[in-house]
Amino acid sequence: MITIVDYGTGNLRSIQKSLERFYPKVEITKELALIKKASGIILPGVGAFGDAIEEIQEMGLFNFLKASIGKIPTLGICLGMQLMFSTSEESLNTDGLDIISGNVLKLNNMNSVRIPHTGWNRLIPVSKPIVTGYAYFNHSYYCIPNDINVINSYVLHGKYIPSIIKKGNILGTQFHPEKSKEAGNTIFNYFLSIVKSKN
């Protein structure tokens, strides 16, 4: 079973429907007991960094996720990817899960680009899996890992921003794969290949 962690963010059902086209066993849950049994975890993401971390803590999930992400294949989407980093400028007094060492920074109005970064933009892959084409973004913050080798792909929005992070069994996308057509399908299928290889 692949578990989409429900910590009060949106797009859960659309992620579930997108995945179910390729894999029949996808559930949305807040229950720690069910998440512990998952063969793959998805951290969705719409909302604020601090609020999401607070909700995860109140649900009793913080320590489990911190210990288990990576051991259990995990896909973080937009804010879900950001939560796996150490800190975020969005919530300066809140620690992230710190699974990927690095920081989440606020986009600025460099080169007259629009903030938030919303809409379709072209992916620029730098390592495997190669994900090409256009993806749908909607964010005001972006991830900067300390180890640039975990960056799989960039997107250009005033400057080059990591759009896909890959570290072992961990996959993160700054864009929304459930809205990104072929690029999204490629991400979901690659994540499923990781899940299947571990089970």
C-alpha positions in Angstrom: 0.0 0.0 0.0 1.2 3.5 -0.8 0.1 6.0 1.8 -0.6 9.7 1.2 -0.1 11.4 4.6 -3.0 13.7 5.4 -1.7 16.5 7.5 -4.3 19.0 6.4 -3.0 20.0 3.0 -4.9 20.0 -0.3 -4.7 18.0 -3.5 -4.8 14.7 -1.7 -7.6 13.1 -3.8 -6.0 14.3 -7.1 -2.7 12.7 -6.1 -4.5 9.5 -5.2 -6.4 9.4 -8.5 -3.3 10.1 -10.5 -1.4 7.3 -8.8 -4.3 4.8 -9.1 -4.0 4.9 -12.8 -0.7 3.0 -12.4 -1.0 1.3 -9.0 -4.3 0.1 -7.4 -3.4 0.3 -3.7 -3.3 4.0 -2.7 -4.8 5.3 0.6 -5.1 8.7 2.3 -4.7 8.5 6.0 -3.7 10.3 9.2 -3.2 7.1 11.1 0.3 6.3 12.3 -0.4 2.5 12.4 -1.4 2.5 8.7 1.5 4.7 7.7 3.9 2.3 9.4 2.7 -0.5 7.2 3.1 1.5 4.0 5.4 0.3 1.2 5.7 3.9 0.0 4.9 7.3 1.6 3.8 10.5 -0.2 4.1 13.8 1.6 1.8 16.2 -0.3 2.1 19.9 0.0 -0.1 22.9 -0.2 0.3 25.5 2.7 2.8 26.9 5.1 5.9 25.1 6.3 5.4 25.9 10.0 1.7 24.9 10.0 2.5 21.6 8.3 5.3 20.7 10.8 3.1 21.6 13.7 0.3 19.4 12.4 2.7 16.5 11.8 4.0 16.9 15.4 0.4 17.0 16.8 -0.4 13.8 14.9 2.6 12.1 16.5 4.2 11.6 13.1 7.3 13.8 13.3 9.7 11.3 14.9 8.4 8.4 12.8 8.8 10.3 9.5 12.2 11.5 10.5 13.4 8.0 11.2 11.6 6.2 8.4 11.8 8.4 5.3 14.4 6.9 3.1 14.0 3.5 4.6 10.5 3.5 3.2 10.5 5.0 -0.3 9.1 8.5 -0.1 7.9 11.1 -2.5 7.6 14.7 -1.3 5.5 17.1 -3.5 6.1 20.9 -3.3 5.7 21.7 0.4 6.1 18.0 1.1 9.6 18.1 -0.4 10.4 21.3 1.6 9.4 19.6 4.9 12.3 17.1 4.4 14.8 20.0 4.6 16.5 21.4 7.7 14.9 24.8 7.9 12.7 27.3 6.0 12.7 31.0 5.7 8.9 30.8 5.8 9.0 29.6 9.4 12.3 30.7 10.9 11.7 29.2 14.4 10.5 25.8 13.1 12.8 22.8 12.4 12.1 20.7 9.4 12.5 16.9 9.3 16.2 17.5 8.4 16.4 14.4 6.2 18.0 16.4 3.4 20.5 18.8 4.8 19.8 22.3 3.4 17.4 25.2 3.5 14.2 26.5 2.0 14.5 30.0 0.8 12.0 32.7 -0.4 11.9 33.5 -4.0 12.7 37.2 -4.7 11.8 39.5 -7.6 15.0 38.8 -9.5 14.9 39.8 -13.2 11.2 40.9 -12.9 9.9 37.4 -12.5 6.5 36.9 -11.0 6.2 35.7 -7.4 4.7 33.2 -6.7 6.1 31.0 -9.4 2.8 29.8 -10.8 2.1 27.9 -14.1 4.0 25.8 -16.6 7.8 25.8 -16.9 10.3 23.6 -18.6 12.3 21.1 -16.6 16.1 21.0 -17.1 17.4 17.5 -16.1 21.0 17.0 -15.0 20.9 13.3 -13.8 18.8 10.1 -14.0 15.9 9.6 -13.9 15.6 12.0 -16.9 12.3 13.9 -16.7 11.8 16.2 -19.6 9.0 18.5 -20.8 6.9 21.0 -18.9 5.6 20.8 -15.3 3.1 22.8 -13.3 4.6 24.9 -10.4 2.9 27.0 -7.7 5.3 28.1 -5.0 7.0 31.1 -3.3 9.8 29.2 -1.7 12.5 26.8 -3.1 14.9 24.2 -1.8 18.7 24.5 -1.7 20.4 21.3 -0.6 23.9 21.4 0.9 24.9 18.6 -1.4 24.2 19.6 -5.0 24.6 16.0 -6.1 21.0 15.3 -4.9 19.6 17.8 -7.5 18.1 15.8 -10.4 16.6 18.7 -12.3 16.3 22.5 -12.4 13.8 25.0 -13.6 14.6 28.6 -14.7 12.6 31.3 -13.0 14.8 34.3 -12.7 17.5 31.9 -11.6 18.0 28.2 -11.7 15.9 26.5 -9.0 16.0 22.8 -8.1 12.8 21.2 -9.4 13.5 17.5 -8.6 15.6 16.1 -5.7 16.7 12.5 -5.7 18.5 10.9 -2.7 18.5 7.1 -2.4 14.8 6.1 -1.9 13.8 9.7 -1.5 12.3 11.7 -4.4 11.0 15.3 -4.2 9.4 17.6 -6.7 8.9 21.3 -6.4 6.2 21.0 -9.0 2.9 19.2 -8.8 3.1 15.9 -10.7 -0.6 15.3 -10.4 -1.1 18.4 -12.6 1.9 17.9 -14.8 0.7 15.4 -17.4 3.6 13.5 -19.0 6.3 14.8 -16.7 4.1 14.0 -13.7 3.4 10.5 -15.0 7.2 9.9 -15.4 7.7 10.9 -11.8 4.9 8.7 -10.5 6.1 5.7 -12.5 9.7 6.2 -11.3 8.6 6.4 -7.7 6.5 3.3 -8.2 9.6 1.5 -9.6 11.5 2.4 -6.4 8.6 1.1 -4.2 8.3 -2.2 -6.2 12.1 -2.8 -6.0 11.9 -2.6 -2.2 9.0 -5.0 -1.8 
